[in-house]
């Protein structure tokens, strides 16, 4: 339950294998929600969970949700550096219009 580093690595590996987009919409959040239910409520645990959620949404190209979750993790001592690095990647993406456009405007 407290192994958010392992969960983040799993998400990275699924992405490298091309399986992150093949997951059903509920499978990725299901992994994260299972970890969330098993967690006691502590600041570092919540930051790790927020980072994993942000990473998942980043890999699924949902930049608004990614930034929302990464923002929760960015001030934590353990997860803050990783969250800030990923936030920089989000803002440096060449397709920033996907970040700022409304989903209802999408083709």
C-alpha positions as CSV (number, residue, x, y, z in Angstrom):
1,X,0.0,0.0,0.0
2,X,2.8,2.5,0.7
3,X,4.8,1.6,-2.4
4,X,3.9,4.5,-4.6
5,X,7.4,4.4,-6.1
6,X,6.6,0.9,-7.4
7,X,3.2,2.1,-8.7
8,X,4.8,5.0,-10.5
9,X,7.4,2.5,-12.0
10,X,4.6,0.2,-13.1
11,X,2.8,3.1,-14.9
12,X,6.1,4.0,-16.6
13,X,6.7,0.4,-17.7
14,X,3.1,0.1,-19.0
15,X,3.7,3.2,-21.0
16,X,7.0,2.0,-22.4
17,X,5.3,-1.3,-23.4
18,X,2.5,0.7,-25.1
19,X,0.0,-0.8,-22.7
20,X,-1.1,2.4,-20.9
21,X,-3.4,3.3,-23.7
22,X,-4.6,-0.2,-24.1
23,X,-5.9,-0.3,-20.5
24,X,-9.6,0.2,-20.1
25,X,-10.5,3.6,-18.7
26,X,-11.3,2.1,-15.4
27,X,-8.1,-0.1,-15.1
28,X,-5.6,2.7,-14.5
29,X,-7.7,4.6,-11.9
30,X,-8.6,1.2,-10.4
31,X,-4.9,0.5,-9.6
32,X,-4.6,4.0,-8.1
33,X,-7.9,3.8,-6.2
34,X,-7.0,0.4,-4.7
35,X,-3.7,1.9,-3.4
36,X,-5.6,4.9,-2.1
37,X,-8.1,2.8,-0.1
38,X,-5.2,0.9,1.5
39,X,-3.5,4.1,2.7
40,X,-3.5,5.7,6.1
41,X,-4.0,9.4,5.7
42,X,-0.5,11.0,6.0
43,X,1.0,13.9,4.1
44,X,3.7,11.9,2.3
45,X,1.3,9.1,1.4
46,X,-1.2,11.6,-0.1
47,X,1.6,13.3,-2.1
48,X,2.7,9.9,-3.5
49,X,-0.8,9.1,-4.5
50,X,-1.3,12.5,-6.1
51,X,2.0,12.0,-8.0
52,X,0.9,8.6,-9.3
53,X,-2.5,10.1,-10.4
54,X,-0.7,13.0,-12.1
55,X,1.7,10.6,-13.9
56,X,-1.2,8.4,-15.0
57,X,-3.2,11.4,-16.4
58,X,0.0,12.7,-18.1
59,X,0.6,9.4,-19.8
60,X,-3.0,9.4,-20.9
61,X,-2.6,12.9,-22.3
62,X,-5.1,14.5,-19.9
63,X,-2.9,17.4,-19.0
64,X,-5.4,19.4,-16.9
65,X,-6.0,16.5,-14.5
66,X,-2.2,15.7,-14.5
67,X,-1.4,19.3,-13.4
68,X,-4.2,19.3,-10.9
69,X,-2.8,16.2,-9.2
70,X,0.9,17.1,-9.6
71,X,0.2,20.4,-7.9
72,X,-0.8,18.6,-4.8
73,X,2.5,16.7,-4.7
74,X,4.9,19.4,-5.6
75,X,5.5,20.8,-2.0
76,X,6.3,17.4,-0.5
77,X,9.9,16.6,0.5
78,X,9.8,13.1,-1.1
79,X,7.6,13.6,-4.1
80,X,8.0,17.3,-4.8
81,X,11.0,17.1,-7.1
82,X,9.5,14.4,-9.3
83,X,6.2,16.3,-9.4
84,X,7.9,19.5,-10.5
85,X,9.9,17.8,-13.2
86,X,6.8,16.2,-14.6
87,X,5.0,19.6,-14.4
88,X,7.8,21.1,-16.5
89,X,7.4,18.4,-19.0
90,X,3.7,19.1,-19.2
91,X,4.3,22.8,-19.9
92,X,7.1,22.1,-22.4
93,X,4.9,19.8,-24.5
94,X,4.8,21.0,-28.1
95,X,1.0,20.6,-28.3
96,X,0.1,23.0,-25.5
97,X,-3.2,23.8,-27.2
98,X,-4.3,20.4,-25.9
99,X,-3.6,21.7,-22.4
100,X,-5.5,24.9,-22.7
101,X,-8.3,24.0,-25.0
102,X,-11.7,22.8,-23.6
103,X,-12.4,19.2,-24.1
104,X,-15.8,20.0,-25.5
105,X,-14.1,21.9,-28.3
106,X,-12.0,18.8,-29.4
107,X,-12.8,17.3,-32.8
